[in-house]
Structure formats: C-alpha cells, structure tokens
Amino acid sequence: MTPETGLIKGPDRKQRCWWGADSEDYRAYHDDEWGQPVADDQRLFEKICLEGFQAGLSWLTILRKRENFRRAFRNFDFHKVARFAQRDVDRLLQDAGIVRHRGKIESTINNAKRARELEKEFGSLAAYFWQFEPPKGERPAHLDRAALSSLAKTPTSIALSKDLKKRGWSFVGPTTAYAFMQAMGLVNDHLEGCHARRRIATARGAFSPPSKA
C-alpha cells in the first residue's frame, strides 16, 4: 500500500482502496458492489443485517458466508423474516453456514418487524434510508484506515443509528450504520486514485434518491 494515498495495486495492476485487493472476494466486492447506490429494499435490509452480523468479525468472513445467509433468511425478504418464530431461531442456531449467534439472529428477526413499520410509514426502506444521505464533504477522519473498520463514523451515521434504535432496531451502532452507508452508495468513499471512484461518482450522479410515499 502507498501510505500517502491508501491505495494498493491488485494483480491486474489496477489501483484500489487499500482493503480491496487482498483477495478475489474483496476485489469483486470492491469493484462491483461497494458504493453503488441501492434503492432495492431487500438489498438494503440484507446489508444492514449482515453489517450487524459482522460485529466483532471481519467483513470477509461475512462475505464468504453471504449465500448461506441468504438461504437461511429467505433472501432477506423482511416480510418473511418478520414471521420467523422460535423454531426458526433454533434452526438457524444449528446452521453451520452462518454466524450462529443467538442475539444477532433474534436481532435480524426483530429488525424485520421494524422494517415493516418503516415501509408502512415511508413507503419503502429506501425512502427512509436515503433521507440520511450525508452532506457533501462529510467523511470520517483518516478514511484510508477507517474504511471497513470500527473507526469509521460520522455525524450522519450517528443520527441514523440513534433514529433506528429509537424505532426499536438493534445491532445498528454508528459504525455499523456508516459501513452500511458506504456500501449502499449513500457516500462515495472510494479513495482518490481508486479506479472505481469515478464510476461510482457517475452512478451516484445518475441516481435519484427515493422519497417518502
């Protein structure tokens, strides 16, 4: 990594954010997903739940289990997950393909119920989350080190976390909220010089944030 820029060259010689070249899984995620603006409610719900599962773990661990999580949680259709019962918790605790943490599993079911409430109030999860798109220029300090780490949070991610918690969500601290915002395109935190930064900027420029119904 170049300390001055936070960039690293992958095996294809492309410059990437320092974390995005360590493995093929990370390169694909960095290049094709991270920072792309998302308005699909299931993808938004999936991501914020997986960020909760990541707490205390690496994102690579979760990324490599993502398809297992999708099978276990009905592709993160929050209408279906909200109907999960104790038997589903017991089933998931036996599923070696996911992170078998009772609190995080029960949190996902709880958050699915809370997601239905947001959908009823705002028309979609997208309309709710995109109202927290931060003002231009709001970034955590030392982003080259903070991306995908427990250091990254901003005033807006703190506000999102507080509002979600007030609404009964769990495992949604301010660093989790900021990681969600980075991944779902509410901010473009690809570093200057990263080959993906301009493409993400273009995608964000063409994106119309959904509004409350």
Secondary structure per residue as TSV (DSSP state, phi and psi in degrees):
chain	resnum	aa	ss	phi	psi
A	1	M	-	360.0	142.6
A	2	T	B	-84.2	111.7
A	3	P	T	-56.5	-34.9
A	4	E	T	-68.8	-28.3
A	5	T	T	-112.4	-21.9
A	6	G	T	75.7	13.0
A	7	L	E	-100.3	156.9
A	8	I	E	-143.0	146.9
A	9	K	E	-91.7	131.2
A	10	G	-	-83.7	179.5
A	11	P	T	-63.1	-19.6
A	12	D	T	-88.2	4.6
A	13	R	-	73.4	8.0
A	14	K	-	-82.7	142.8
A	15	Q	E	-80.2	129.6
A	16	R	E	-133.3	162.7
A	17	C	E	-54.9	146.9
A	18	W	G	-52.8	-32.0
A	19	W	G	-85.3	-11.1
A	20	G	G	-93.4	11.7
A	21	A	G	-125.0	4.6
A	22	D	S	-69.7	-33.2
A	23	S	S	-148.3	164.1
A	24	E	H	-61.1	-37.9
A	25	D	H	-62.0	-45.6
A	26	Y	H	-67.6	-39.3
A	27	R	H	-61.4	-44.5
A	28	A	H	-64.7	-42.4
A	29	Y	H	-65.3	-46.0
A	30	H	H	-60.5	-45.9
A	31	D	H	-75.8	-39.3
A	32	D	H	-104.6	-18.5
A	33	E	T	-124.5	-50.1
A	34	W	T	-62.5	117.8
A	35	G	T	96.4	-11.2
A	36	Q	-	-67.9	129.0
A	37	P	-	-65.7	132.5
A	38	V	-	-123.0	133.1
A	39	A	-	-123.2	5.5
A	40	D	-	-83.3	123.4
A	41	D	H	-63.0	-38.9
A	42	Q	H	-66.0	-39.5
A	43	R	H	-67.5	-37.4
A	44	L	H	-65.0	-44.2
A	45	F	H	-65.7	-43.1
A	46	E	H	-54.9	-48.8
A	47	K	H	-65.1	-44.1
A	48	I	H	-69.3	-29.9
A	49	C	H	-70.3	-44.1
A	50	L	H	-66.3	-33.6
A	51	E	H	-62.9	-36.4
A	52	G	H	-65.7	-41.2
A	53	F	H	-64.6	-28.0
A	54	Q	H	-69.6	-22.0
A	55	A	T	-47.6	120.2
A	56	G	T	86.6	-1.8
A	57	L	S	-126.2	175.0
A	58	S	-	-88.8	152.2
A	59	W	H	-64.4	-31.0
A	60	L	H	-61.4	-38.0
A	61	T	H	-59.1	-45.9
A	62	I	H	-69.2	-41.8
A	63	L	H	-58.7	-40.7
A	64	R	H	-74.1	-16.0
A	65	K	T	-103.6	4.2
A	66	R	H	-59.3	-42.8
A	67	E	H	-63.9	-34.8
A	68	N	H	-65.4	-42.2
A	69	F	H	-60.4	-42.0
A	70	R	H	-62.3	-42.2
A	71	R	H	-65.3	-41.8
A	72	A	H	-67.8	-34.0
A	73	F	T	-111.9	33.4
A	74	R	G	52.4	45.6
A	75	N	G	58.0	24.7
A	76	F	G	58.1	34.6
A	77	D	-	-73.7	104.9
A	78	F	H	-68.1	-20.7
A	79	H	H	-66.2	-37.7
A	80	K	H	-76.3	-43.8
A	81	V	H	-63.4	-33.5
A	82	A	T	-62.5	-20.1
A	83	R	T	-93.7	1.5
A	84	F	-	-61.1	143.9
A	85	A	-	-119.0	-173.5
A	86	Q	H	-58.7	-36.4
A	87	R	H	-61.5	-31.7
A	88	D	H	-72.3	-38.3
A	89	V	H	-60.1	-46.0
A	90	D	H	-61.0	-41.8
A	91	R	H	-61.9	-45.5
A	92	L	H	-68.4	-31.8
A	93	L	H	-67.6	-16.8
A	94	Q	T	-98.6	-0.9
A	95	D	-	-88.7	103.8
A	96	A	T	-70.6	-10.5
A	97	G	T	-80.6	-10.9
A	98	I	S	-120.1	-176.0
A	99	V	-	-86.3	114.6
A	100	R	-	-90.4	77.4
A	101	H	-	-121.9	112.1
A	102	R	H	-55.0	-46.2
A	103	G	H	-60.7	-40.9
A	104	K	H	-72.7	-35.5
A	105	I	H	-65.0	-49.0
A	106	E	H	-64.5	-33.3
A	107	S	H	-63.3	-41.7
A	108	T	H	-61.8	-40.5
A	109	I	H	-67.1	-44.4
A	110	N	H	-59.4	-45.7
A	111	N	H	-66.2	-29.1
A	112	A	H	-63.7	-39.9
A	113	K	H	-65.5	-41.3
A	114	R	H	-67.4	-32.6
A	115	A	H	-64.4	-38.5
A	116	R	H	-62.5	-36.6
A	117	E	H	-66.5	-40.7
A	118	L	H	-63.7	-41.5
A	119	E	H	-60.8	-40.8
A	120	K	H	-65.0	-39.3
A	121	E	H	-77.7	-41.2
A	122	F	H	-107.0	-9.5
A	123	G	S	93.9	-28.6
A	124	S	S	-165.6	158.2
A	125	L	H	-65.1	-36.2
A	126	A	H	-58.5	-44.2
A	127	A	H	-62.4	-37.1
A	128	Y	H	-67.0	-54.4
A	129	F	H	-66.3	-37.5
A	130	W	H	-73.5	-11.6
A	131	Q	T	-69.7	-12.6
A	132	F	T	-98.8	16.6
A	133	E	-	-60.5	123.0
A	134	P	-	-76.0	161.3
A	135	P	-	-63.8	150.1
A	136	K	T	-58.0	134.4
A	137	G	T	94.5	-8.3
A	138	E	-	-81.7	111.5
A	139	R	-	-141.6	152.5
A	140	P	-	-70.3	155.2
A	141	A	T	-66.7	146.7
A	142	H	T	54.8	52.5
A	143	L	H	-60.1	-29.6
A	144	D	H	-59.6	-28.1
A	145	R	H	-100.5	-21.2
A	146	A	H	-87.1	-25.7
A	147	A	T	-57.8	133.8
A	148	L	T	57.9	33.4
A	149	S	S	-135.9	171.0
A	150	S	T	-75.9	2.0
A	151	L	T	-86.3	-18.1
A	152	A	-	-89.3	115.2
A	153	K	-	-157.4	156.3
A	154	T	-	-138.1	170.2
A	155	P	H	-55.9	-37.3
A	156	T	H	-71.1	-39.6
A	157	S	H	-67.4	-32.5
A	158	I	H	-65.3	-41.5
A	159	A	H	-65.1	-42.0
A	160	L	H	-63.1	-45.5
A	161	S	H	-59.1	-46.4
A	162	K	H	-62.5	-40.0
A	163	D	H	-69.3	-41.6
A	164	L	H	-62.1	-44.5
A	165	K	H	-62.9	-39.3
A	166	K	H	-61.1	-31.5
A	167	R	T	-87.3	3.7
A	168	G	T	98.4	4.6
A	169	W	-	-74.3	157.6
A	170	S	-	-134.3	164.8
A	171	F	S	55.0	44.7
A	172	V	-	-134.1	54.3
A	173	G	-	-68.3	171.8
A	174	P	H	-63.7	-30.8
A	175	T	H	-74.9	-37.1
A	176	T	H	-61.5	-44.2
A	177	A	H	-62.1	-40.2
A	178	Y	H	-70.4	-39.5
A	179	A	H	-60.0	-39.1
A	180	F	H	-61.8	-45.7
A	181	M	H	-62.7	-40.8
A	182	Q	H	-61.1	-48.0
A	183	A	H	-69.7	-35.9
A	184	M	T	-92.2	7.4
A	185	G	T	86.3	9.9
A	186	L	S	-68.7	-20.5
A	187	V	S	-135.9	158.4
A	188	N	-	-111.3	95.4
A	189	D	-	-103.4	16.3
A	190	H	-	-63.9	133.3
A	191	L	-	-70.5	155.5
A	192	E	T	-58.8	127.9
A	193	G	T	98.8	-16.6
A	194	C	-	-67.9	136.8
A	195	H	T	-64.8	-20.3
A	196	A	T	-89.5	-13.9
A	197	R	H	-61.1	-46.5
A	198	R	H	-66.9	-38.6
A	199	R	H	-63.9	-41.3
A	200	I	H	-67.4	-37.4
A	201	A	H	-61.3	-40.8
A	202	T	H	-64.5	-44.0
A	203	A	H	-63.1	-40.7
A	204	R	H	-67.7	-35.3
A	205	G	H	-66.0	-30.6
A	206	A	H	-89.5	-4.9
A	207	F	-	-89.8	133.9
A	208	S	-	-105.4	107.7
A	209	P	-	-57.8	133.3
A	210	P	-	-67.3	151.7
A	211	S	-	-117.5	167.0
A	212	K	-	-61.3	134.0
A	213	A	-	-68.7	360.0
